[in-house]
Amino acid sequence: MNFNYVLTTGDGSVTGNFLNFLEKNRKSSIVGYESYIRPEYPFVVNQDGSLKFEASSLDLNIVTGDHSSLLSLNSQTLLEGEEEVTDEGGMLYYDLASGEYFVDTVSGQNVFHFTPELDVTNEDIVNYDKRDFATGILIYSTTNPLNHNALRVKVHSAYSNAATEQDFWTNYDVFLNGQKIKYTEDPVAEFTGVEVPAYGTTGNLFAIPKKDRIYEVYSDEPDLFGSGFIEGHCDLYLNGMEQITDDILELHTGVHKMIRTGIQVFIDNIIISQEDIYNL
């Protein structure tokens, strides 16, 4: 197992923390919203042409608009895309030009919509955080092996802060088909944290700017020691897949004795006599 902890506490300590607790690890379920849709609002269409009624509710206090969220579906991180609205026969439809989901604040439903290829149900789990506005950069291929250096060049042309390999991996989270990967200079296995992609791997390879002031730890152990953190401000990726907070137990170290339970405790009535003296 490979564990990747992302502590949003400011340079590896609890000092300088800047994040609002409500901005982290928001869990949302897939909901059907067809009963709320009005004809003048845009629809989402499935691959077979039927209307797609499943979406995930969002909190507008957390996600304020496009490209301000980091979202995973069943632990797989998705790339936010660009949506367009088209008018066909007096009916409005959303077209997702790129990516795997988008934020819908136009229809008034305040939901995440997912690409028609994603068959979502109310058993699926959505986890999202607030992040600074920035578009993700994508390389997609169904025929040619994905090249992370080509992605770096594309990122640098857009943001001008990925001139070197070190800059690229320091400033960006990189995902291969929704699975977070980490680069190392190991000539044998340049990807760690997940299984090394086989030659010829295709699909989505995308990069998203990292959050500001984070402390990131990679470990082969499930427990993290020695780094200060604030409860609710941590993300955990297990083999590159994001884990929901329901599966994480955050405990502060420093307990030196075992706690014995089941012992009765009696408290005597204590009367405290207090005399106040005032100078007038």
C-alpha positions in Angstrom: 0.0 0.0 0.0 1.1 3.5 -0.7 -0.2 6.4 1.4 -0.2 10.0 0.4 -1.2 12.5 3.1 -1.9 16.1 2.1 -1.9 18.3 5.2 -3.5 21.8 4.5 -1.9 23.3 7.6 0.9 25.4 6.3 4.4 24.1 5.7 4.2 21.0 7.8 2.9 22.6 11.0 -0.4 23.8 12.5 1.0 27.4 12.5 -0.1 29.6 9.8 -3.2 27.6 9.0 -5.5 29.5 6.7 -8.2 27.1 5.6 -11.8 27.2 6.7 -12.9 23.8 8.0 -16.0 24.0 5.9 -13.9 24.2 2.7 -12.6 20.6 3.1 -13.9 17.1 2.4 -17.5 17.8 1.6 -19.4 14.7 0.9 -22.4 14.6 -1.4 -24.7 12.0 -2.8 -26.1 11.5 -6.3 -29.6 12.9 -6.4 -32.4 12.9 -9.0 -33.4 16.4 -9.7 -35.9 15.9 -12.5 -38.9 17.1 -10.4 -37.2 20.5 -10.1 -36.2 21.1 -13.7 -38.2 23.7 -15.6 -38.4 23.6 -19.5 -36.3 26.8 -19.9 -33.4 25.3 -18.0 -30.6 23.4 -19.7 -30.8 19.6 -19.8 -28.0 17.0 -19.8 -28.3 14.2 -22.3 -27.0 10.6 -22.0 -25.2 8.8 -24.8 -28.5 7.2 -26.0 -30.2 10.6 -26.2 -32.2 10.3 -23.0 -32.2 13.0 -20.4 -29.7 12.6 -17.7 -31.4 13.4 -14.4 -28.7 12.3 -11.9 -26.5 15.0 -10.4 -24.7 15.8 -7.1 -25.7 18.7 -5.0 -23.1 21.3 -4.0 -22.8 24.1 -1.5 -22.4 27.4 -3.1 -20.6 28.7 0.0 -17.9 26.2 -0.8 -17.8 26.0 -4.6 -18.5 29.5 -6.0 -18.3 28.7 -9.7 -16.4 27.0 -12.4 -12.9 25.6 -11.7 -13.1 26.2 -7.9 -13.5 22.5 -6.9 -11.5 19.4 -6.6 -13.9 16.4 -7.0 -13.6 12.7 -6.8 -16.3 10.1 -7.6 -15.9 6.8 -5.8 -12.3 7.9 -4.9 -11.4 8.6 -8.5 -10.5 12.2 -9.1 -12.3 13.8 -12.1 -11.2 16.6 -14.3 -13.6 19.6 -14.4 -14.5 20.5 -18.0 -15.9 23.4 -20.0 -19.7 23.4 -20.6 -21.7 25.1 -23.3 -25.4 25.6 -23.7 -27.0 24.9 -27.1 -30.6 25.5 -28.2 -32.2 22.8 -30.3 -35.8 23.2 -31.2 -36.5 25.5 -28.3 -34.9 23.2 -25.8 -31.7 24.1 -24.0 -29.0 21.4 -23.6 -25.6 21.3 -21.9 -22.7 20.2 -24.0 -19.5 19.2 -22.1 -16.7 20.1 -24.4 -14.0 18.6 -22.2 -13.5 17.0 -18.8 -15.7 14.6 -16.8 -18.0 17.0 -14.8 -18.9 20.6 -14.6 -20.5 23.0 -12.1 -24.1 24.0 -12.9 -25.0 27.3 -11.5 -27.1 28.4 -14.5 -30.2 26.3 -14.0 -30.5 27.3 -10.3 -30.1 23.7 -9.1 -26.6 24.2 -7.8 -25.3 20.7 -8.7 -22.4 18.9 -10.3 -23.2 17.3 -13.7 -21.3 14.4 -15.0 -20.3 13.4 -18.5 -22.8 11.1 -20.2 -20.1 8.3 -20.2 -20.3 8.2 -16.4 -23.3 6.1 -15.3 -23.9 7.4 -11.8 -26.4 6.3 -9.2 -27.4 7.3 -5.7 -25.0 4.6 -4.4 -22.0 6.5 -5.7 -20.1 8.8 -3.4 -18.9 12.3 -4.3 -16.2 14.1 -2.3 -15.2 17.7 -3.1 -13.1 20.5 -1.7 -12.8 24.2 -2.4 -9.7 25.2 -4.4 -8.3 28.3 -6.0 -9.7 29.1 -9.5 -7.6 27.3 -12.2 -8.4 25.2 -15.2 -6.9 21.7 -15.4 -4.6 20.8 -18.3 -5.4 17.6 -20.1 -3.8 15.2 -22.5 -6.1 12.5 -23.8 -5.3 9.5 -26.0 -7.0 6.3 -27.0 -4.3 5.2 -29.4 -0.9 6.5 -28.3 0.9 6.0 -25.0 0.4 9.0 -22.6 3.5 11.1 -22.1 3.8 13.1 -18.9 6.6 15.2 -20.4 4.2 16.3 -23.2 1.7 17.2 -20.4 4.4 19.3 -18.6 5.1 21.2 -21.8 1.4 21.9 -22.3 1.1 23.0 -18.6 4.1 25.3 -18.9 2.7 27.0 -22.0 -0.5 27.7 -20.1 0.9 28.7 -16.6 4.6 29.4 -17.2 5.7 27.6 -14.0 6.6 24.1 -15.1 9.8 24.7 -17.1 11.5 21.7 -15.4 10.4 18.3 -14.1 10.9 19.5 -10.5 8.7 22.6 -11.1 6.0 20.5 -12.7 5.7 17.9 -9.9 6.1 20.5 -7.2 3.4 22.8 -8.4 0.9 20.3 -9.8 -1.1 17.3 -8.8 -1.0 14.8 -11.7 -3.7 12.2 -12.3 -3.7 9.2 -14.6 -7.2 8.1 -15.4 -8.3 9.6 -12.1 -5.5 8.0 -10.0 -2.9 10.4 -8.4 0.7 9.7 -9.4 4.0 10.9 -8.1 7.3 11.4 -10.0 10.7 10.4 -8.8 14.0 10.3 -10.5 14.3 6.6 -10.1 15.3 5.4 -13.6 13.6 2.0 -13.1 10.2 3.2 -12.0 9.6 6.9 -12.5 6.0 6.7 -11.2 5.5 5.9 -7.5 2.5 5.9 -5.3 0.6 3.8 -7.9 1.5 0.8 -10.0 3.8 1.8 -12.7 1.7 2.3 -15.9 2.4 -0.3 -18.5 3.9 0.9 -21.8 1.1 1.9 -24.1 -1.2 3.2 -21.3 -3.9 5.4 -22.8 -6.8 7.5 -21.5 -6.7 10.8 -19.5 -3.5 12.3 -18.0 -4.2 15.7 -16.5 -2.6 18.2 -14.1 -4.3 20.5 -11.6 -2.4 23.3 -9.7 -1.7 22.2 -6.1 -3.4 24.0 -3.2 -1.5 26.8 -1.5 0.6 26.1 1.6 0.3 22.3 1.9 2.6 19.7 3.4 2.7 16.4 1.6 3.9 13.1 2.9 4.3 9.8 1.0 4.6 6.7 3.1 4.2 2.9 3.0 2.8 3.0 6.5 -0.9 3.7 7.3 -0.1 5.9 10.3 1.4 9.4 10.1 3.7 10.6 12.9 5.7 13.7 13.5 3.8 16.3 11.5 1.3 18.6 13.0 -2.2 18.7 11.5 -5.6 20.1 12.2 -8.5 17.7 12.3 -10.6 17.8 9.1 -7.8 19.5 7.1 -6.2 16.4 5.8 -6.6 14.5 2.5 -5.5 10.9 2.1 -4.8 9.1 -1.2 -4.4 5.3 -0.9 -2.6 3.9 -4.0 -3.5 7.2 -5.7 -7.3 6.9 -4.9 -8.8 9.6 -2.6 -10.3 8.3 0.6 -13.4 9.8 2.1 -13.2 11.1 5.7 -15.6 8.4 6.9 -12.8 5.9 6.4 -10.1 8.0 8.2 -9.6 8.1 12.0 -7.6 11.3 13.0 -6.0 10.9 16.4 -3.4 13.2 18.1 -0.4 11.5 19.5 1.0 12.2 23.0 -1.1 9.8 25.1 1.3 7.9 27.3 -1.0 5.7 29.4 -3.8 3.3 28.5 -7.3 4.4 29.3 -9.2 2.0 31.5 -13.0 2.1 31.1 -15.9 0.9 33.2 -14.7 2.5 36.5 -17.3 4.2 38.6 -16.5 7.8 39.7 -18.1 9.6 42.7 -17.9 13.3 43.1 -18.5 14.7 46.6 -20.5 17.9 47.0 -17.9 20.7 47.2 -18.9 24.1 48.6 -16.5 26.9 47.7 -16.7 30.0 49.9 -15.8 33.2 48.0 -15.5 36.6 49.5 -15.2 39.6 47.2 -13.7 42.9 48.5 -14.3 46.2 46.7 -12.5 49.5 47.4 -15.0 52.3 47.3 
